Amino acid sequence: MHDLAIVGSGIVGLAHAVMAVRRGLRPVVIDRHAAPIGASIRNFGFVTVTGQGAGGTWQRAMRSRDIWLEIAPEAGIEILQRGLLVTAQRPEAMTVLEAFSRHDMGRDCRLLTADAVRADYKGVGSTLQGGLHSPHDLRVESRTAIPRLVQWLANHGVAFRFETTALAIEGTEVVTPQGRLRAGAVVVCPGDDLSCLYPDIYARHAVTRSQLHMMRLSPPGFDIGCPRMSDLSLVRYRGYAELKESEALAGGLAREQPQHLEAGIHLIVTQGADGSLVVGDSHHYGRAPEPFYDVAVEALILDEFKRVLGIDPPPVIERWLGTYASAADDLMYASPDDRVRLVVVTSGTGASTSFGIAEETLNDLFGTETSYER
Ligand SMILES: Cc1cc2nc3c(=O)[nH]c(=O)nc-3n(C[C@H](O)[C@H](O)[C@H](O)COP(=O)(O)OP(=O)(O)OC[C@H]3O[C@@H](n4cnc5c(N)ncnc54)[C@H](O)[C@@H]3O)c2cc1C
């Protein structure tokens, strides 16, 4: 009998395991694959605070960022980059950044003139109008961070059952082909698996899947300083997009970059320890997204890269697709049974918010303290 059974070894499941260990609980984590290979290792590893939706998502991101900073050194995870630079390529984008800097969420962020950006950063395009620097954000390399988190958890008494599918949850028992696992409570974190566990709840929340094109580029020969975003991000990230000032920007983008908007493209550029750049992304929605990488989408992403960084993109050395669960709200949280919680991040924010979410879930199941706006 385990204190807690967690289905899913992506960042949402692992964050619950970390917070359970911190409470002195001994959880078991169950995953159908031999290792975590879902959204959580395919992402940028960008723990993004600035730009998250005002209220609960921003608060959870802030809390998660703090927990990442505590857990990373313990688990041997390197924080590769800190902060965020959003550069504006149009006056309307600068207006959004100015409005954001006046908002509560922008209080520690700095507005920068074009000259100030050029003085501090290499790789800025000729259309630069200025930028906003946030000190809050950080970046890890997910493909190493997630396995290290698994190892840290295993060293702290967490049992892992890989290659074990949870077929059903009955009471607080997890039914698997290899037998039943009994637990005091169950947290189910299956990500974008819409049809195995609780398909009715997924359907009620109209959860679908979002598919993203991602690539790694050779080192450009300089340090980009911190992760970058561009005008297109300002109409996608709710923290900016919900400001009334973003309407004019959205109109301009619709006229000037309709293909980028159509493919759900916005630019994130992060940099690894070896200098290589992780660049993305696009968004195509549907329960069964095309499994084929589209080079036309890649060309649009690299077009935005060139405009924003002002250099020809270095050679692409890796390409991949990723999917995550997507719905109108950032988070789907349900209680299918008294001691069972279904926790699914339904936006591209799982690396940024999972620790805060996990803290809330465990408070809900084992005793309360924190809660954020839903
Ligand atoms: C390309 C890409 C870039 C992204 N960039 C960022 C970013 O920079 N910052 C950010 O915050 N977020 C980002 N995201 C979003 C983030 O990665 C996701 O929100 C997060 O990884 C979701 O975590 P998860 O644990 O729910 O899902 P997953 O990592 O997909 O894990 C779910 C796990 O559950 C297991 N599972 C499912 N059903 C069962 C079952 N019945 N039995 C056993 N096991 C089961 C699966 O095998 C899987 O391992 C990005 C996503 C993608 C795809």
The ligand as an SDF file (V2000), in Angstrom:
LIG
                    3D

 53 58  0  0  0  0  0  0  0  0999 V2000
    7.1120   21.3160  -28.0500 C   0  0  0  0  0  0  0  0  0  0  0  0
    6.5910   21.8100  -26.7390 C   0  0  0  0  0  0  0  0  0  0  0  0
    7.1310   22.9580  -26.1670 C   0  0  0  0  0  0  0  0  0  0  0  0
    6.6520   23.3910  -24.9290 C   0  0  0  0  0  0  0  0  0  0  0  0
    7.2910   24.4160  -24.2950 N   0  0  0  0  0  0  0  0  0  0  0  0
    6.9650   24.7190  -23.0170 C   0  0  0  0  0  0  0  0  0  0  0  0
    7.7270   25.6360  -22.2710 C   0  0  0  0  0  0  0  0  0  0  0  0
    8.7420   26.1490  -22.7290 O   0  0  0  0  0  0  0  0  0  0  0  0
    7.3050   25.9580  -21.0320 N   0  0  0  0  0  0  0  0  0  0  0  0
    6.2190   25.3710  -20.4620 C   0  0  0  0  0  0  0  0  0  0  0  0
    5.8760   25.6970  -19.3380 O   0  0  0  0  0  0  0  0  0  0  0  0
    5.5240   24.4240  -21.1140 N   0  0  0  0  0  0  0  0  0  0  0  0
    5.8750   24.0900  -22.3700 C   0  0  0  0  0  0  0  0  0  0  0  0
    5.1830   23.1370  -23.0460 N   0  0  0  0  0  0  0  0  0  0  0  0
    4.0410   22.5010  -22.3770 C   0  0  0  0  0  0  0  0  0  0  0  0
    4.5240   21.4560  -21.3930 C   0  0  0  0  0  0  0  0  0  0  0  0
    5.5650   20.6930  -21.9460 O   0  0  0  0  0  0  0  0  0  0  0  0
    3.3350   20.5790  -20.9980 C   0  0  0  0  0  0  0  0  0  0  0  0
    2.3190   21.4080  -20.4580 O   0  0  0  0  0  0  0  0  0  0  0  0
    3.7360   19.5400  -19.9510 C   0  0  0  0  0  0  0  0  0  0  0  0
    4.8800   18.8370  -20.3610 O   0  0  0  0  0  0  0  0  0  0  0  0
    2.5990   18.5660  -19.7000 C   0  0  0  0  0  0  0  0  0  0  0  0
    3.0900   17.6250  -18.7970 O   0  0  0  0  0  0  0  0  0  0  0  0
    2.3280   16.2530  -18.5210 P   0  0  0  0  0  0  0  0  0  0  0  0
    3.0350   15.5860  -17.4270 O   0  0  0  0  0  0  0  0  0  0  0  0
    0.8700   16.5510  -18.3670 O   0  0  0  0  0  0  0  0  0  0  0  0
    2.4070   15.4910  -19.9090 O   0  0  0  0  0  0  0  0  0  0  0  0
    3.4470   14.4510  -20.5000 P   0  0  0  0  0  0  0  0  0  0  0  0
    4.8430   14.9270  -20.3590 O   0  0  0  0  0  0  0  0  0  0  0  0
    2.9750   14.1560  -21.8670 O   0  0  0  0  0  0  0  0  0  0  0  0
    3.3130   13.1870  -19.5640 O   0  0  0  0  0  0  0  0  0  0  0  0
    2.1310   12.4110  -19.4760 C   0  0  0  0  0  0  0  0  0  0  0  0
    2.5700   10.9950  -19.1420 C   0  0  0  0  0  0  0  0  0  0  0  0
    1.4380   10.2350  -18.7760 O   0  0  0  0  0  0  0  0  0  0  0  0
    1.6180    8.9240  -19.2730 C   0  0  0  0  0  0  0  0  0  0  0  0
    0.3020    8.2850  -19.3660 N   0  0  0  0  0  0  0  0  0  0  0  0
   -0.8040    8.7640  -19.9720 C   0  0  0  0  0  0  0  0  0  0  0  0
   -1.8380    7.9360  -19.7950 N   0  0  0  0  0  0  0  0  0  0  0  0
   -1.3710    6.8760  -19.0730 C   0  0  0  0  0  0  0  0  0  0  0  0
   -1.9670    5.6820  -18.5740 C   0  0  0  0  0  0  0  0  0  0  0  0
   -3.2680    5.4060  -18.7610 N   0  0  0  0  0  0  0  0  0  0  0  0
   -1.1900    4.8130  -17.8820 N   0  0  0  0  0  0  0  0  0  0  0  0
    0.1200    5.0920  -17.6720 C   0  0  0  0  0  0  0  0  0  0  0  0
    0.7320    6.2080  -18.1160 N   0  0  0  0  0  0  0  0  0  0  0  0
   -0.0150    7.1060  -18.7990 C   0  0  0  0  0  0  0  0  0  0  0  0
    2.2890    9.1350  -20.6230 C   0  0  0  0  0  0  0  0  0  0  0  0
    2.9660    7.9690  -21.0400 O   0  0  0  0  0  0  0  0  0  0  0  0
    3.2190   10.3030  -20.3230 C   0  0  0  0  0  0  0  0  0  0  0  0
    4.5270    9.8750  -19.9570 O   0  0  0  0  0  0  0  0  0  0  0  0
    5.6010   22.7060  -24.2830 C   0  0  0  0  0  0  0  0  0  0  0  0
    5.0660   21.5590  -24.8770 C   0  0  0  0  0  0  0  0  0  0  0  0
    5.5590   21.1030  -26.0830 C   0  0  0  0  0  0  0  0  0  0  0  0
    4.9850   19.8640  -26.6890 C   0  0  0  0  0  0  0  0  0  0  0  0
  1  2  1  0
  2  3  1  0
  2 52  2  0
  3  4  2  0
  4  5  1  0
  4 50  1  0
  5  6  2  0
  6  7  1  0
  6 13  1  0
  7  8  2  0
  7  9  1  0
  9 10  1  0
 10 11  2  0
 10 12  1  0
 12 13  2  0
 13 14  1  0
 14 15  1  0
 14 50  1  0
 15 16  1  0
 16 17  1  0
 16 18  1  0
 18 19  1  0
 18 20  1  0
 20 21  1  0
 20 22  1  0
 22 23  1  0
 23 24  1  0
 24 25  2  0
 24 26  1  0
 24 27  1  0
 27 28  1  0
 28 29  2  0
 28 30  1  0
 28 31  1  0
 31 32  1  0
 32 33  1  0
 33 34  1  0
 33 48  1  0
 34 35  1  0
 35 36  1  0
 35 46  1  0
 36 37  1  0
 36 45  1  0
 37 38  2  0
 38 39  1  0
 39 40  1  0
 39 45  2  0
 40 41  1  0
 40 42  2  0
 42 43  1  0
 43 44  2  0
 44 45  1  0
 46 47  1  0
 46 48  1  0
 48 49  1  0
 50 51  2  0
 51 52  1  0
 52 53  1  0
M  END
$$$$
